[in-house]
Every structure is written in structure tokens, then in C-alpha cells.
């Protein structure tokens, strides 16, 4: 019984020392938090505050180029000094139109992606036309398909060497042979009949005649639409 009481007193002393140790540790932790913890927390708060305030939202920009515009079909040749250019691109893109390597015009694609202009001034001869698109960030697309248009405003030459105007034909066949020359690239019609030319633009055509006066219309026309017309009267009196 005495031995049991002695062990109990030793256990109580041990528990009291443990309690005192944890009490001192708690006080030390509290002091540490006050001395080092709060200033550290303040410094961290200031640090993250500075990061937040300096992190101004920046609008993201893209450096990806837009898709190239699509140009609608153009004539192979024209006799007009101005040409209408139209096509499709993404809405809001600026379309730069180039003529033979030099930037000439700018238009904006509308809400439907369409753009057009009739102010493109051509130069005589061959014109190479293409376009590219530019977005709001300044990124440029690849060029569109290049299209060549020939501009010519002079009518083709047309010479008729046979027959003469107001000539009289009296052969039994009732035909007249029309001989002439034009530009090699032109086409010729005689009274709406297409005539074959050689490589130098020479032609020969046999036309059936009616009794009396026969009106003959000869038209030479180039690929640009320019034309030269000559009218003859031939009298058939067999």
C-alpha cells in the first residue's frame, strides 16, 4: 500500500512537469507569432498586394495572320480604264489591293465579309491584280490568287483590199470574195458570219449575193471589246 502511494506521487510530479512544459511551449509560440509571425504576415500581405496592383490586365493580342481574301472573277481583257474589284474576307478586315506589285487601294470587309471598289485604275497592257488582308493587330495575310487583266482602248486595224465600195459583180456564181487584214488577236465577222484569220490577221471570205444592192458589214473586234466596223455596198447584176 505504501509502495502504491509512492508511485502515485511520482506520476503526479511527472504529469505536472509535462503540463508546465506544454504551458511554457504555448507561451513561447504565442510570443513567436507576435514577434515574428505578424510582421511576416504583414510583409507577405504587402508583397502579394504589390503583385496584384502591378499585374495590370493586358489585352491579349494574336500574331497569327488572317486568311487571305478571295477575289471574284475578273475579265481576261477590258477596254475600260477602271475596273470593279470585289470579293470575300472576314468581317472588319482591311483589304489592300495591289496592281502590278504596288498597293493601290484599301477597302474594309463589311459584316457579311464582302468588299468591293470600282476605283482601280488600270494601265495599258497587262495588269496583275491581287489583294491581302490586314487585321486590327497589323497581321497581314498571304496574298490572294494573282489575276491578269489586259487593258486596251484602241480599236483594231481593219483593211479591206477587195471589193471596193459600190462595186458591181456580174459573175454567174453570184458571189463576191472579200479580202482584208486585221490585228492577229482580233476576230472578224462579215454579215454576222465568223471569218477565219491566219497567224498574221489576213482573211478571205466568199459571200453569196442577192440581185441588186447588197449591204456588207465587216466588224473586227479585239479581246478587250474594242471594235472597228466597215460597211460596203456591192451590186449584183449578172
C-alpha positions as CSV (number, residue, x, y, z in Angstrom):
1,X,0.0,0.0,0.0
2,X,2.9,2.4,0.8
3,X,4.6,1.3,-2.4
4,X,1.5,2.2,-4.4
5,X,1.2,5.7,-2.8
6,X,4.9,6.4,-3.7
7,X,4.3,5.5,-7.4
8,X,1.2,7.7,-7.5
9,X,3.1,10.7,-6.2
10,X,5.9,10.2,-8.7
11,X,3.3,10.0,-11.6
12,X,1.7,13.2,-10.4
13,X,5.0,15.1,-10.4
14,X,5.8,13.8,-13.9
15,X,2.4,15.0,-15.1
16,X,2.9,18.4,-13.5
17,X,6.3,18.8,-15.2
18,X,4.7,17.9,-18.6
19,X,1.9,20.4,-18.0
20,X,4.4,23.1,-17.2
21,X,6.4,22.3,-20.3
22,X,3.4,22.5,-22.6
23,X,2.3,25.7,-20.9
24,X,5.8,27.3,-21.5
25,X,5.8,26.0,-25.1
26,X,2.3,27.5,-25.7
27,X,3.5,30.9,-24.3
28,X,6.7,30.7,-26.5
29,X,4.6,30.0,-29.6
30,X,2.3,32.9,-28.8
31,X,5.3,35.2,-28.3
32,X,6.9,33.9,-31.6
33,X,3.7,34.6,-33.5
34,X,3.5,38.1,-32.0
35,X,7.2,38.9,-32.6
36,X,7.8,37.1,-35.9
37,X,4.5,35.9,-37.3
38,X,2.5,39.1,-37.6
39,X,5.3,41.1,-39.2
40,X,5.9,38.2,-41.6
41,X,2.2,38.1,-42.4
42,X,2.2,41.9,-43.0
43,X,5.2,41.6,-45.3
44,X,3.6,38.8,-47.2
45,X,0.3,40.7,-47.5
46,X,2.2,43.8,-48.8
47,X,4.2,41.5,-51.2
48,X,1.1,39.9,-52.7
49,X,-0.7,43.3,-52.7
50,X,2.1,44.7,-54.8
51,X,2.0,41.8,-57.2
52,X,-1.8,42.2,-57.5
53,X,-1.5,46.0,-58.1
54,X,1.3,45.6,-60.6
55,X,-0.5,42.9,-62.5
56,X,-2.4,45.2,-64.8
57,X,-4.6,43.3,-67.2
58,X,-3.1,43.2,-70.6
59,X,-5.2,42.7,-73.6
60,X,-4.0,39.6,-75.3
61,X,-3.0,40.0,-79.0
62,X,-2.6,37.4,-81.6
63,X,0.3,37.2,-84.1
64,X,-1.5,34.7,-86.3
65,X,-2.1,36.1,-89.8
66,X,-5.7,36.2,-91.1
67,X,-6.8,34.1,-94.1
68,X,-6.1,35.7,-97.5
69,X,-9.1,37.3,-99.2
70,X,-10.9,35.8,-102.2
71,X,-11.2,37.9,-105.4
72,X,-14.2,37.4,-107.6
73,X,-13.6,36.6,-111.3
74,X,-12.3,39.4,-113.5
75,X,-12.4,39.7,-117.3
76,X,-9.4,38.5,-119.3
77,X,-9.3,41.9,-121.1
78,X,-11.2,45.2,-120.9
79,X,-11.4,48.5,-122.8
80,X,-12.4,50.4,-119.6
81,X,-9.7,52.3,-117.7
82,X,-11.4,51.5,-114.3
83,X,-12.2,48.0,-113.1
84,X,-14.6,46.8,-110.4
85,X,-12.8,44.6,-107.8
86,X,-14.9,42.6,-105.3
87,X,-14.5,39.6,-103.1
88,X,-14.9,38.0,-99.7
89,X,-12.9,38.1,-96.4
90,X,-13.5,38.0,-92.7
91,X,-15.7,40.8,-91.3
92,X,-13.8,44.0,-90.4
93,X,-10.5,43.1,-92.1
94,X,-8.7,45.8,-94.1
95,X,-8.2,44.6,-97.7
96,X,-5.2,46.0,-99.6
97,X,-5.5,45.8,-103.3
98,X,-2.3,45.7,-105.4
99,X,-1.8,46.5,-109.1
100,X,1.4,45.1,-110.7
101,X,3.1,45.0,-107.3
102,X,2.1,48.4,-106.0
103,X,-0.5,49.0,-103.3
104,X,-3.3,51.0,-104.9
105,X,-6.5,50.8,-102.8
106,X,-7.8,49.9,-99.3
107,X,-11.3,48.7,-98.5
108,X,-13.0,47.2,-95.4
109,X,-14.9,43.9,-95.5
110,X,-18.5,44.5,-94.3
111,X,-20.5,42.5,-91.8
112,X,-21.2,39.9,-94.4
113,X,-17.5,39.7,-95.3
114,X,-18.0,41.4,-98.7
115,X,-15.8,44.1,-100.1
116,X,-15.8,46.0,-103.4
117,X,-14.4,49.0,-105.2
118,X,-14.8,50.4,-108.7
119,X,-11.9,52.8,-108.5
120,X,-9.0,50.6,-109.6
121,X,-7.3,52.4,-112.5
122,X,-5.6,50.1,-115.0
123,X,-2.5,50.8,-117.1
124,X,-2.4,50.0,-120.8
125,X,-1.3,46.4,-121.5
126,X,-1.0,43.7,-118.8
127,X,-2.2,44.3,-115.3
128,X,-1.5,41.9,-112.4
129,X,-4.1,42.2,-109.6
130,X,-4.1,40.7,-106.2
131,X,-5.1,41.5,-102.6
132,X,-4.1,40.7,-99.0
133,X,-6.0,41.2,-95.7
134,X,-4.8,43.0,-92.5
135,X,-6.3,42.6,-89.1
136,X,-6.6,45.1,-86.2
137,X,-3.2,43.9,-84.8
138,X,-1.5,44.6,-88.1
139,X,-1.0,41.0,-89.1
140,X,-1.0,40.5,-92.8
141,X,-2.3,37.5,-94.7
142,X,-0.7,35.8,-97.6
143,X,-1.7,37.3,-101.0
144,X,-4.8,36.2,-102.9
145,X,-4.6,34.5,-106.2
146,X,-3.0,36.8,-108.8
147,X,-5.2,37.7,-111.7
148,X,-4.0,39.2,-115.0
149,X,-6.2,41.6,-117.0
150,X,-5.3,43.1,-120.3
151,X,-6.3,46.8,-120.9
152,X,-6.6,48.1,-124.4
153,X,-8.5,51.2,-125.5
154,X,-7.5,51.3,-129.2
155,X,-9.7,49.6,-131.8
156,X,-8.1,47.1,-134.1
157,X,-6.9,47.9,-137.6
158,X,-9.2,46.8,-140.4
159,X,-8.2,47.0,-144.1
160,X,-10.4,45.8,-146.9
161,X,-8.5,45.3,-150.2
162,X,-11.3,43.7,-152.1
163,X,-14.1,44.6,-153.1
164,X,-14.3,48.3,-153.4
165,X,-17.4,50.1,-152.1
166,X,-20.2,50.3,-154.7
167,X,-18.5,47.6,-156.8
168,X,-20.6,45.8,-159.4
169,X,-20.4,42.0,-159.6
170,X,-21.7,40.1,-162.6
171,X,-20.3,36.6,-162.4
172,X,-22.5,33.6,-162.8
173,X,-21.8,32.2,-159.3
174,X,-23.4,35.2,-157.6
175,X,-20.6,35.5,-155.1
176,X,-18.1,38.1,-154.1
177,X,-14.7,37.4,-152.4
178,X,-13.9,39.7,-149.5
179,X,-10.2,40.0,-148.7
180,X,-8.8,42.0,-145.9
181,X,-6.5,42.2,-142.8
182,X,-6.8,43.0,-139.1
183,X,-4.8,42.6,-135.9
184,X,-3.8,38.9,-135.4
185,X,-5.5,38.8,-132.0
186,X,-8.8,40.2,-133.3
187,X,-11.8,38.3,-134.6
188,X,-13.8,39.2,-137.8
189,X,-17.4,38.9,-138.7
190,X,-18.9,39.5,-142.1
191,X,-22.7,39.9,-142.0
192,X,-22.6,38.1,-138.7
193,X,-20.6,35.2,-140.1
194,X,-17.3,34.4,-138.3
195,X,-14.3,34.5,-140.5
196,X,-11.1,32.6,-140.1
197,X,-7.8,34.5,-139.8
198,X,-4.3,33.4,-140.5
199,X,-1.5,34.0,-138.0
200,X,-0.9,37.4,-139.4
201,X,-4.5,38.5,-139.3
202,X,-5.2,38.1,-143.1
203,X,-8.7,36.8,-144.1
204,X,-10.6,35.8,-147.2
205,X,-14.3,35.1,-147.3
206,X,-16.7,34.3,-150.1
207,X,-20.2,35.9,-149.7
208,X,-23.3,34.9,-151.6
209,X,-25.1,37.9,-153.2
210,X,-28.7,38.7,-154.0
211,X,-29.8,40.5,-157.1
212,X,-29.3,44.3,-156.8
213,X,-27.5,46.0,-154.0
214,X,-26.0,44.0,-151.2
215,X,-25.0,45.7,-147.9
216,X,-21.9,44.1,-146.3
217,X,-20.9,44.8,-142.7
218,X,-17.4,43.9,-141.7
219,X,-16.5,44.0,-138.0
220,X,-13.1,43.4,-136.4
221,X,-13.2,43.1,-132.6
222,X,-10.4,42.5,-130.1
223,X,-10.5,40.6,-126.8
224,X,-10.9,43.9,-124.9
225,X,-14.1,44.7,-126.7
226,X,-12.8,47.4,-129.0
227,X,-14.1,47.1,-132.5
228,X,-13.7,48.6,-135.9
229,X,-16.6,48.5,-138.4
230,X,-16.7,49.0,-142.2
231,X,-19.7,48.9,-144.5
232,X,-19.7,48.2,-148.2
233,X,-22.4,48.1,-150.9
234,X,-22.0,45.7,-153.7
235,X,-24.4,45.4,-156.6
236,X,-25.0,42.1,-158.2
237,X,-26.1,42.3,-161.9
238,X,-25.5,39.0,-163.8
